[in-house]
Amino acid sequence: MRSHGTPGVTAALLVSTLLVAACGGGSTEPITVVKDSAGAVSFTGTVLPILRDHCKRCHDEDRKGGLYLMSYDGVRKGGKRGPAVIAGDPEGSQIVGSVEKRKEPHMPPRVFSALTEDRIAAIRQWIAEGAKNN
Ligand code: HEC
């Protein structure tokens, strides 16, 4: 009985995992921003994991709005409203407007966790730095 604290911790983790699942996924934990060798925010290391966590349910095979967010090419190609990203212009990029709920459609839809500020800041910075395939 040396590790009598463990079952409680395991149960707490299970409950929080179930809660997140019930809310439709999308973590609100602080993120680690991964940079490329030039010091720019990495698409593969930072942006794609955010999109996988929050957007995969509808922008993988389902391509809601004609938008596939599970690859660099998909993000750059955009959806039925046109490009999701304008390199160098985070403010004007549809994806940023959507997650900041400034532009329609607001994303992710209401019942899912909104993106935390550090996630939005990382996406903004990646776009500001040229939206590279890094
Ligand atoms: C539960 C499903 C769902 C999730 C999760 C979701 N979306 Fe969407 N998304 C939609 C639907 C449905 C549309 C089409 C709505 C419309 O055209 O008005 C859409 C459309 C969009 C569009 C507009 C595409 C275009 O060109 O018209 C953007 C941008 C977008 N989503 C970004 C995101 C991002 C970024 C995430 C993750 C942070 C996300 N979405 C998560 C369902 C979802």
Backbone and ligand atoms as CSV (ligand in chain L), in Angstrom:
chain,resi,resn,atom,element,x,y,z
A,1,MET,N,N,0.852,-1.203,0.000
A,1,MET,CA,C,0.000,0.000,0.000
A,1,MET,C,C,0.879,1.241,0.000
A,2,ARG,N,N,1.984,1.177,-0.728
A,2,ARG,CA,C,2.862,2.337,-0.719
A,2,ARG,C,C,2.283,3.497,-1.525
A,3,SER,N,N,1.544,3.200,-2.558
A,3,SER,CA,C,1.101,4.278,-3.455
A,3,SER,C,C,-0.404,4.517,-3.322
A,4,HIS,N,N,-0.835,4.778,-2.088
A,4,HIS,CA,C,-2.278,4.918,-1.871
A,4,HIS,C,C,-2.872,6.163,-2.530
A,5,GLY,N,N,-2.020,7.107,-2.993
A,5,GLY,CA,C,-2.570,8.301,-3.655
A,5,GLY,C,C,-2.936,8.044,-5.117
A,6,THR,N,N,-2.355,7.022,-5.710
A,6,THR,CA,C,-2.486,6.817,-7.156
A,6,THR,C,C,-3.920,6.605,-7.676
A,7,PRO,N,N,-4.729,5.741,-7.003
A,7,PRO,CA,C,-6.079,5.537,-7.552
A,7,PRO,C,C,-6.865,6.846,-7.663
A,8,GLY,N,N,-6.708,7.738,-6.669
A,8,GLY,CA,C,-7.413,9.029,-6.710
A,8,GLY,C,C,-6.979,9.851,-7.905
A,9,VAL,N,N,-5.672,9.894,-8.129
A,9,VAL,CA,C,-5.141,10.670,-9.254
A,9,VAL,C,C,-5.643,10.084,-10.566
A,10,THR,N,N,-5.613,8.756,-10.657
A,10,THR,CA,C,-6.071,8.085,-11.877
A,10,THR,C,C,-7.535,8.414,-12.126
A,11,ALA,N,N,-8.349,8.364,-11.064
A,11,ALA,CA,C,-9.777,8.659,-11.205
A,11,ALA,C,C,-9.974,10.100,-11.653
A,12,ALA,N,N,-9.205,11.027,-11.071
A,12,ALA,CA,C,-9.338,12.443,-11.430
A,12,ALA,C,C,-8.983,12.646,-12.906
A,13,LEU,N,N,-7.910,11.974,-13.355
A,13,LEU,CA,C,-7.506,12.090,-14.760
A,13,LEU,C,C,-8.596,11.553,-15.670
A,14,LEU,N,N,-9.182,10.415,-15.248
A,14,LEU,CA,C,-10.221,9.789,-16.047
A,14,LEU,C,C,-11.424,10.725,-16.151
A,15,VAL,N,N,-11.817,11.315,-15.013
A,15,VAL,CA,C,-12.970,12.219,-15.004
A,15,VAL,C,C,-12.703,13.411,-15.916
A,16,SER,N,N,-11.504,14.021,-15.822
A,16,SER,CA,C,-11.245,15.196,-16.653
A,16,SER,C,C,-11.173,14.801,-18.124
A,17,THR,N,N,-10.651,13.597,-18.414
A,17,THR,CA,C,-10.611,13.133,-19.805
A,17,THR,C,C,-12.028,12.975,-20.337
A,18,LEU,N,N,-12.898,12.393,-19.505
A,18,LEU,CA,C,-14.287,12.197,-19.925
A,18,LEU,C,C,-14.989,13.531,-20.120
A,19,LEU,N,N,-14.695,14.490,-19.234
A,19,LEU,CA,C,-15.323,15.810,-19.358
A,19,LEU,C,C,-14.935,16.460,-20.677
A,20,VAL,N,N,-13.636,16.402,-21.001
A,20,VAL,CA,C,-13.161,16.986,-22.255
A,20,VAL,C,C,-13.841,16.293,-23.424
A,21,ALA,N,N,-13.948,14.945,-23.345
A,21,ALA,CA,C,-14.585,14.192,-24.421
A,21,ALA,C,C,-16.039,14.612,-24.556
A,22,ALA,N,N,-16.712,14.811,-23.421
A,22,ALA,CA,C,-18.128,15.192,-23.437
A,22,ALA,C,C,-18.293,16.570,-24.064
A,23,CYS,N,N,-17.300,17.449,-23.867
A,23,CYS,CA,C,-17.384,18.803,-24.412
A,23,CYS,C,C,-16.913,18.841,-25.866
A,24,GLY,N,N,-16.492,17.725,-26.396
A,24,GLY,CA,C,-16.141,17.668,-27.799
A,24,GLY,C,C,-14.656,17.837,-28.067
A,25,GLY,N,N,-13.835,17.750,-27.012
A,25,GLY,CA,C,-12.391,17.815,-27.194
A,25,GLY,C,C,-11.904,19.233,-27.306
A,26,GLY,N,N,-10.617,19.369,-27.488
A,26,GLY,CA,C,-10.026,20.694,-27.552
A,26,GLY,C,C,-9.544,21.076,-26.179
A,27,SER,N,N,-8.260,20.846,-25.940
A,27,SER,CA,C,-7.676,21.135,-24.634
A,27,SER,C,C,-7.565,22.635,-24.373
A,28,THR,N,N,-7.605,23.012,-23.088
A,28,THR,CA,C,-7.375,24.412,-22.721
A,28,THR,C,C,-6.095,24.528,-21.881
A,29,GLU,N,N,-5.305,23.448,-21.842
A,29,GLU,CA,C,-4.019,23.480,-21.131
A,29,GLU,C,C,-3.058,24.422,-21.869
A,30,PRO,N,N,-2.095,25.023,-21.121
A,30,PRO,CA,C,-1.093,25.857,-21.809
A,30,PRO,C,C,-0.333,25.030,-22.856
A,31,ILE,N,N,0.026,25.629,-23.974
A,31,ILE,CA,C,0.743,24.891,-25.015
A,31,ILE,C,C,2.236,25.206,-24.977
A,32,THR,N,N,3.004,24.332,-25.605
A,32,THR,CA,C,4.420,24.579,-25.798
A,32,THR,C,C,4.596,24.979,-27.258
A,33,VAL,N,N,5.124,26.171,-27.473
A,33,VAL,CA,C,5.316,26.635,-28.849
A,33,VAL,C,C,6.650,26.101,-29.365
A,34,VAL,N,N,6.585,25.340,-30.464
A,34,VAL,CA,C,7.789,24.776,-31.075
A,34,VAL,C,C,8.208,25.700,-32.210
A,35,LYS,N,N,9.509,26.048,-32.237
A,35,LYS,CA,C,10.027,26.953,-33.275
A,35,LYS,C,C,10.891,26.169,-34.254
A,36,ASP,N,N,11.038,26.702,-35.472
A,36,ASP,CA,C,11.946,26.084,-36.434
A,36,ASP,C,C,13.369,26.591,-36.192
A,37,SER,N,N,14.322,26.147,-37.019
A,37,SER,CA,C,15.721,26.488,-36.749
A,37,SER,C,C,15.981,27.985,-36.905
A,38,ALA,N,N,15.087,28.683,-37.618
A,38,ALA,CA,C,15.238,30.136,-37.777
A,38,ALA,C,C,14.512,30.909,-36.673
A,39,GLY,N,N,13.893,30.176,-35.739
A,39,GLY,CA,C,13.212,30.835,-34.625
A,39,GLY,C,C,11.765,31.213,-34.905
A,40,ALA,N,N,11.226,30.751,-36.044
A,40,ALA,CA,C,9.826,31.044,-36.381
A,40,ALA,C,C,8.924,29.930,-35.840
A,41,VAL,N,N,7.686,30.272,-35.520
A,41,VAL,CA,C,6.734,29.269,-35.032
A,41,VAL,C,C,6.560,28.188,-36.094
A,42,SER,N,N,6.674,26.936,-35.657
A,42,SER,CA,C,6.609,25.807,-36.588
A,42,SER,C,C,5.172,25.383,-36.866
A,43,PHE,N,N,4.850,25.192,-38.150
A,43,PHE,CA,C,3.519,24.693,-38.516
A,43,PHE,C,C,3.339,23.275,-37.981
A,44,THR,N,N,4.295,22.400,-38.306
A,44,THR,CA,C,4.168,20.993,-37.924
A,44,THR,C,C,4.216,20.798,-36.413
A,45,GLY,N,N,5.059,21.577,-35.748
A,45,GLY,CA,C,5.259,21.384,-34.309
A,45,GLY,C,C,4.240,22.096,-33.440
A,46,THR,N,N,3.635,23.158,-33.956
A,46,THR,CA,C,2.749,23.978,-33.114
A,46,THR,C,C,1.346,24.115,-33.690
A,47,VAL,N,N,1.236,24.560,-34.936
A,47,VAL,CA,C,-0.083,24.894,-35.496
A,47,VAL,C,C,-0.899,23.627,-35.785
A,48,LEU,N,N,-0.275,22.647,-36.441
A,48,LEU,CA,C,-1.010,21.433,-36.797
A,48,LEU,C,C,-1.557,20.698,-35.565
A,49,PRO,N,N,-0.757,20.548,-34.492
A,49,PRO,CA,C,-1.329,19.900,-33.295
A,49,PRO,C,C,-2.558,20.645,-32.743
A,50,ILE,N,N,-2.575,21.968,-32.827
A,50,ILE,CA,C,-3.740,22.742,-32.358
A,50,ILE,C,C,-4.947,22.413,-33.245
A,51,LEU,N,N,-4.725,22.402,-34.554
A,51,LEU,CA,C,-5.824,22.116,-35.484
A,51,LEU,C,C,-6.327,20.687,-35.295
A,52,ARG,N,N,-5.402,19.749,-35.053
A,52,ARG,CA,C,-5.803,18.351,-34.828
A,52,ARG,C,C,-6.647,18.244,-33.568
A,53,ASP,N,N,-6.265,18.981,-32.560
A,53,ASP,CA,C,-6.970,18.902,-31.278
A,53,ASP,C,C,-8.371,19.521,-31.369
A,54,HIS,N,N,-8.499,20.651,-32.037
A,54,HIS,CA,C,-9.759,21.416,-31.990
A,54,HIS,C,C,-10.629,21.311,-33.241
A,55,CYS,N,N,-10.067,20.915,-34.362
A,55,CYS,CA,C,-10.791,21.068,-35.631
A,55,CYS,C,C,-10.970,19.758,-36.389
A,56,LYS,N,N,-10.271,18.727,-35.952
A,56,LYS,CA,C,-10.240,17.462,-36.702
A,56,LYS,C,C,-11.634,16.871,-36.909
A,57,ARG,N,N,-12.455,16.952,-35.886
A,57,ARG,CA,C,-13.805,16.375,-35.929
A,57,ARG,C,C,-14.566,16.795,-37.194
A,58,CYS,N,N,-14.365,17.988,-37.666
A,58,CYS,CA,C,-15.160,18.489,-38.797
A,58,CYS,C,C,-14.338,18.890,-40.014
A,59,HIS,N,N,-13.034,19.060,-39.836
A,59,HIS,CA,C,-12.223,19.512,-40.971
A,59,HIS,C,C,-11.163,18.493,-41.363
A,60,ASP,N,N,-11.480,17.199,-41.067
A,60,ASP,CA,C,-10.639,16.107,-41.571
A,60,ASP,C,C,-11.369,15.597,-42.814
A,61,GLU,N,N,-11.792,14.353,-42.803
A,61,GLU,CA,C,-12.490,13.789,-43.966
A,61,GLU,C,C,-13.789,14.545,-44.278
A,62,ASP,N,N,-14.420,15.100,-43.235
A,62,ASP,CA,C,-15.710,15.777,-43.422
A,62,ASP,C,C,-15.589,17.077,-44.229
A,63,ARG,N,N,-14.443,17.730,-44.164
A,63,ARG,CA,C,-14.198,18.980,-44.914
A,63,ARG,C,C,-15.372,19.947,-44.851
A,64,LYS,N,N,-15.827,20.235,-43.650
A,64,LYS,CA,C,-16.948,21.166,-43.493
A,64,LYS,C,C,-16.547,22.526,-44.084
A,65,GLY,N,N,-17.460,23.146,-44.783
A,65,GLY,CA,C,-17.163,24.416,-45.435
A,65,GLY,C,C,-16.137,24.260,-46.554
A,66,GLY,N,N,-15.899,23.010,-46.980
A,66,GLY,CA,C,-14.909,22.759,-48.030
A,66,GLY,C,C,-13.478,22.877,-47.545
A,67,LEU,N,N,-13.327,22.900,-46.212
A,67,LEU,CA,C,-12.009,23.197,-45.635
A,67,LEU,C,C,-11.384,21.971,-44.964
A,68,TYR,N,N,-10.182,21.601,-45.429
A,68,TYR,CA,C,-9.422,20.490,-44.861
A,68,TYR,C,C,-8.252,21.085,-44.077
A,69,LEU,N,N,-8.260,20.859,-42.749
A,69,LEU,CA,C,-7.248,21.510,-41.903
A,69,LEU,C,C,-6.177,20.558,-41.379
A,70,MET,N,N,-6.131,19.338,-41.925
A,70,MET,CA,C,-5.194,18.356,-41.390
A,70,MET,C,C,-3.885,18.297,-42.162
A,71,SER,N,N,-3.635,19.270,-43.023
A,71,SER,CA,C,-2.350,19.339,-43.720
A,71,SER,C,C,-2.035,20.797,-44.050
A,72,TYR,N,N,-0.756,21.060,-44.316
A,72,TYR,CA,C,-0.347,22.414,-44.692
A,72,TYR,C,C,-1.070,22.857,-45.962
A,73,ASP,N,N,-1.102,21.971,-46.975
A,73,ASP,CA,C,-1.733,22.337,-48.244
A,73,ASP,C,C,-3.216,22.653,-48.061
A,74,GLY,N,N,-3.878,21.861,-47.215
A,74,GLY,CA,C,-5.298,22.099,-46.955
A,74,GLY,C,C,-5.538,23.455,-46.330
A,75,VAL,N,N,-4.705,23.803,-45.358
A,75,VAL,CA,C,-4.843,25.095,-44.675
A,75,VAL,C,C,-4.610,26.224,-45.674
A,76,ARG,N,N,-3.571,26.095,-46.522
A,76,ARG,CA,C,-3.260,27.155,-47.477
A,76,ARG,C,C,-4.312,27.261,-48.581
A,77,LYS,N,N,-4.910,26.122,-48.935
A,77,LYS,CA,C,-5.916,26.128,-50.008
A,77,LYS,C,C,-7.193,26.814,-49.534
A,78,GLY,N,N,-7.596,26.589,-48.281
A,78,GLY,CA,C,-8.797,27.226,-47.753
A,78,GLY,C,C,-10.071,26.483,-48.099
A,79,GLY,N,N,-11.201,27.163,-47.924
A,79,GLY,CA,C,-12.499,26.531,-48.127
A,79,GLY,C,C,-13.346,27.298,-49.122
A,80,LYS,N,N,-14.674,27.167,-48.970
A,80,LYS,CA,C,-15.557,27.780,-49.964
A,80,LYS,C,C,-15.509,29.303,-49.926
A,81,ARG,N,N,-15.088,29.881,-48.801
A,81,ARG,CA,C,-14.960,31.348,-48.742
A,81,ARG,C,C,-13.621,31.838,-49.285
A,82,GLY,N,N,-12.757,30.912,-49.689
A,82,GLY,CA,C,-11.452,31.310,-50.207
A,82,GLY,C,C,-10.345,30.938,-49.238
A,83,PRO,N,N,-9.161,31.567,-49.371
A,83,PRO,CA,C,-8.006,31.186,-48.548
A,83,PRO,C,C,-8.305,31.323,-47.061
A,84,ALA,N,N,-7.856,30.354,-46.255
A,84,ALA,CA,C,-8.063,30.405,-44.805
A,84,ALA,C,C,-6.993,31.278,-44.168
A,85,VAL,N,N,-5.870,31.435,-44.892
A,85,VAL,CA,C,-4.708,32.133,-44.355
A,85,VAL,C,C,-4.148,33.088,-45.399
A,86,ILE,N,N,-3.851,34.320,-45.002
A,86,ILE,CA,C,-3.135,35.247,-45.869
A,86,ILE,C,C,-1.772,35.460,-45.212
A,87,ALA,N,N,-0.715,34.951,-45.857
A,87,ALA,CA,C,0.617,35.029,-45.268
A,87,ALA,C,C,0.955,36.471,-44.925
A,88,GLY,N,N,1.415,36.704,-43.702
A,88,GLY,CA,C,1.815,38.042,-43.269
A,88,GLY,C,C,0.662,38.883,-42.739
A,89,ASP,N,N,-0.570,38.380,-42.818
A,89,ASP,CA,C,-1.728,39.177,-42.402
A,89,ASP,C,C,-2.670,38.375,-41.478
A,90,PRO,N,N,-2.242,38.190,-40.214
A,90,PRO,CA,C,-3.094,37.421,-39.296
A,90,PRO,C,C,-4.479,38.041,-39.123
A,91,GLU,N,N,-4.518,39.360,-39.061
A,91,GLU,CA,C,-5.781,40.075,-38.851
A,91,GLU,C,C,-6.787,39.766,-39.967
A,92,GLY,N,N,-6.294,39.703,-41.194
A,92,GLY,CA,C,-7.174,39.481,-42.331
A,92,GLY,C,C,-7.436,38.014,-42.642
A,93,SER,N,N,-6.734,37.091,-41.952
A,93,SER,CA,C,-6.883,35.666,-42.253
A,93,SER,C,C,-8.181,35.108,-41.677
A,94,GLN,N,N,-8.919,34.404,-42.518
A,94,GLN,CA,C,-10.218,33.845,-42.123
A,94,GLN,C,C,-10.113,32.952,-40.882
A,95,ILE,N,N,-9.073,32.129,-40.840
A,95,ILE,CA,C,-8.937,31.178,-39.733
A,95,ILE,C,C,-8.826,31.919,-38.390
A,96,VAL,N,N,-8.108,33.045,-38.381
A,96,VAL,CA,C,-7.944,33.832,-37.148
A,96,VAL,C,C,-9.258,34.533,-36.807
A,97,GLY,N,N,-9.888,35.134,-37.819
A,97,GLY,CA,C,-11.179,35.789,-37.598
A,97,GLY,C,C,-12.207,34.818,-37.041
A,98,SER,N,N,-12.186,33.580,-37.545
A,98,SER,CA,C,-13.137,32.564,-37.088
A,98,SER,C,C,-12.886,32.166,-35.634
A,99,VAL,N,N,-11.614,31.898,-35.275
A,99,VAL,CA,C,-11.362,31.445,-33.893
A,99,VAL,C,C,-11.437,32.608,-32.897
A,100,GLU,N,N,-11.254,33.844,-33.384
A,100,GLU,CA,C,-11.442,35.008,-32.500
A,100,GLU,C,C,-12.899,35.447,-32.498
A,101,LYS,N,N,-13.718,34.772,-33.273
A,101,LYS,CA,C,-15.161,35.028,-33.357
A,101,LYS,C,C,-15.460,36.469,-33.774
A,102,ARG,N,N,-14.614,36.988,-34.678
A,102,ARG,CA,C,-14.819,38.304,-35.296
A,102,ARG,C,C,-15.489,38.139,-36.637
A,103,LYS,N,N,-15.164,36.999,-37.311
A,103,LYS,CA,C,-15.692,36.747,-38.657
A,103,LYS,C,C,-16.573,35.513,-38.617
A,104,GLU,N,N,-17.605,35.505,-39.435
A,104,GLU,CA,C,-18.420,34.302,-39.624
A,104,GLU,C,C,-17.691,33.366,-40.572
A,105,PRO,N,N,-17.788,32.043,-40.376
A,105,PRO,CA,C,-18.414,31.370,-39.245
A,105,PRO,C,C,-17.498,31.344,-38.023
A,106,HIS,N,N,-18.069,31.525,-36.818
A,106,HIS,CA,C,-17.283,31.437,-35.587
A,106,HIS,C,C,-16.887,29.986,-35.363
A,107,MET,N,N,-15.620,29.771,-35.001
A,107,MET,CA,C,-15.083,28.410,-34.882
A,107,MET,C,C,-14.260,28.233,-33.619
A,108,PRO,N,N,-14.187,27.046,-33.024
A,108,PRO,CA,C,-15.096,25.957,-33.352
A,108,PRO,C,C,-16.505,26.296,-32.886
A,109,PRO,N,N,-17.506,25.569,-33.394
A,109,PRO,CA,C,-18.885,25.871,-33.013
A,109,PRO,C,C,-19.059,25.897,-31.492
A,110,ARG,N,N,-20.008,26.672,-31.041
A,110,ARG,CA,C,-20.193,27.041,-29.638
A,110,ARG,C,C,-20.022,25.966,-28.571
A,111,VAL,N,N,-20.518,24.762,-28.801
A,111,VAL,CA,C,-20.447,23.748,-27.745
A,111,VAL,C,C,-19.030,23.237,-27.498
A,112,PHE,N,N,-18.098,23.555,-28.371
A,112,PHE,CA,C,-16.721,23.090,-28.213
A,112,PHE,C,C,-15.874,24.180,-27.564
A,113,SER,N,N,-14.771,23.754,-26.885
A,113,SER,CA,C,-13.930,24.747,-26.212
A,113,SER,C,C,-13.367,25.731,-27.222
A,114,ALA,N,N,-13.480,27.011,-26.879
A,114,ALA,CA,C,-12.861,28.047,-27.706
A,114,ALA,C,C,-11.348,27.903,-27.592
A,115,LEU,N,N,-10.631,28.382,-28.595
A,115,LEU,CA,C,-9.177,28.339,-28.509
A,115,LEU,C,C,-8.692,29.320,-27.444
A,116,THR,N,N,-7.747,28.867,-26.622
A,116,THR,CA,C,-7.175,29.744,-25.605
A,116,THR,C,C,-6.289,30.793,-26.284
A,117,GLU,N,N,-6.016,31.875,-25.539
A,117,GLU,CA,C,-5.249,32.988,-26.135
A,117,GLU,C,C,-3.871,32.568,-26.617
A,118,ASP,N,N,-3.205,31.645,-25.871
A,118,ASP,CA,C,-1.858,31.258,-26.307
A,118,ASP,C,C,-1.917,30.490,-27.630
A,119,ARG,N,N,-2.983,29.748,-27.855
A,119,ARG,CA,C,-3.129,29.032,-29.134
A,119,ARG,C,C,-3.370,30.030,-30.269
A,120,ILE,N,N,-4.252,30.983,-30.030
A,120,ILE,CA,C,-4.536,31.980,-31.069
A,120,ILE,C,C,-3.266,32.793,-31.360
A,121,ALA,N,N,-2.542,33.158,-30.299
A,121,ALA,CA,C,-1.307,33.944,-30.482
A,121,ALA,C,C,-0.293,33.161,-31.320
A,122,ALA,N,N,-0.197,31.849,-31.101
A,122,ALA,CA,C,0.765,31.034,-31.856
A,122,ALA,C,C,0.375,30.989,-33.335
A,123,ILE,N,N,-0.917,30.821,-33.618
A,123,ILE,CA,C,-1.381,30.787,-35.018
A,123,ILE,C,C,-1.135,32.148,-35.670
A,124,ARG,N,N,-1.459,33.218,-34.931
A,124,ARG,CA,C,-1.220,34.579,-35.446
A,124,ARG,C,C,0.255,34.783,-35.797
A,125,GLN,N,N,1.136,34.346,-34.866
A,125,GLN,CA,C,2.564,34.557,-35.098
A,125,GLN,C,C,3.048,33.763,-36.311
A,126,TRP,N,N,2.567,32.523,-36.436
A,126,TRP,CA,C,2.949,31.690,-37.591
A,126,TRP,C,C,2.539,32.392,-38.893
A,127,ILE,N,N,1.348,32.965,-38.921
A,127,ILE,CA,C,0.887,33.670,-40.130
A,127,ILE,C,C,1.721,34.938,-40.357
A,128,ALA,N,N,1.969,35.690,-39.267
A,128,ALA,CA,C,2.752,36.930,-39.375
A,128,ALA,C,C,4.150,36.638,-39.920
A,129,GLU,N,N,4.681,35.463,-39.560
A,129,GLU,CA,C,6.036,35.099,-40.008
A,129,GLU,C,C,6.028,34.485,-41.409
A,130,GLY,N,N,4.898,34.544,-42.089
A,130,GLY,CA,C,4.869,34.121,-43.487
A,130,GLY,C,C,4.113,32.831,-43.752
A,131,ALA,N,N,3.483,32.233,-42.709
A,131,ALA,CA,C,2.697,30.996,-42.872
A,131,ALA,C,C,3.481,29.946,-43.657
A,132,LYS,N,N,4.704,29.686,-43.198
A,132,LYS,CA,C,5.594,28.760,-43.910
A,132,LYS,C,C,5.250,27.309,-43.587
A,133,ASN,N,N,5.677,26.433,-44.496
A,133,ASN,CA,C,5.525,24.987,-44.277
A,133,ASN,C,C,6.747,24.516,-43.494
A,134,ASN,N,N,6.807,24.922,-42.218
A,134,ASN,CA,C,8.009,24.658,-41.426
A,134,ASN,C,C,7.723,23.711,-40.277
L,1,HEC,C1,C,-18.285,20.514,-34.928
L,1,HEC,C2,C,-17.776,20.790,-36.234
L,1,HEC,C3,C,-16.701,21.826,-36.427
L,1,HEC,C4,C,-15.538,21.996,-35.726
L,1,HEC,C5,C,-15.026,21.244,-34.509
L,1,HEC,C6,C,-14.821,23.056,-36.402
L,1,HEC,N1,N,-15.531,23.500,-37.485
L,1,HEC,FE1,FE,-14.994,24.935,-38.802
L,1,HEC,N2,N,-16.690,24.654,-39.869
L,1,HEC,C7,C,-17.714,23.794,-39.526
L,1,HEC,C8,C,-18.833,23.954,-40.453
L,1,HEC,C9,C,-20.145,23.195,-40.408
L,1,HEC,C10,C,-18.428,24.953,-41.367
L,1,HEC,C11,C,-19.226,25.537,-42.531
L,1,HEC,C12,C,-20.019,26.685,-41.936
L,1,HEC,C13,C,-20.397,27.746,-42.917
L,1,HEC,O1,O,-19.946,27.695,-44.071
L,1,HEC,O2,O,-21.112,28.674,-42.509
L,1,HEC,C14,C,-17.086,25.369,-40.970
L,1,HEC,C15,C,-16.367,26.348,-41.640
L,1,HEC,C16,C,-15.135,26.819,-41.227
L,1,HEC,C17,C,-14.406,27.878,-41.873
L,1,HEC,C18,C,-14.844,28.658,-43.102
L,1,HEC,C19,C,-14.372,27.935,-44.348
L,1,HEC,C20,C,-14.826,28.623,-45.612
L,1,HEC,O3,O,-13.968,28.913,-46.483
L,1,HEC,O4,O,-16.032,28.872,-45.743
L,1,HEC,C21,C,-13.238,28.067,-41.177
L,1,HEC,C22,C,-12.118,29.049,-41.478
L,1,HEC,C23,C,-13.240,27.096,-40.114
L,1,HEC,N3,N,-14.399,26.354,-40.159
L,1,HEC,C24,C,-12.216,26.960,-39.197
L,1,HEC,C25,C,-12.246,26.060,-38.139
L,1,HEC,C26,C,-11.160,25.923,-37.204
L,1,HEC,C27,C,-9.853,26.701,-37.252
L,1,HEC,C28,C,-11.545,24.958,-36.311
L,1,HEC,C29,C,-10.782,24.494,-35.123
L,1,HEC,C30,C,-10.286,25.511,-34.250
L,1,HEC,C31,C,-12.871,24.509,-36.683
L,1,HEC,N4,N,-13.256,25.194,-37.802
L,1,HEC,C32,C,-13.592,23.537,-36.004
L,1,HEC,C33,C,-17.701,22.900,-38.479
L,1,HEC,C34,C,-16.691,22.774,-37.529
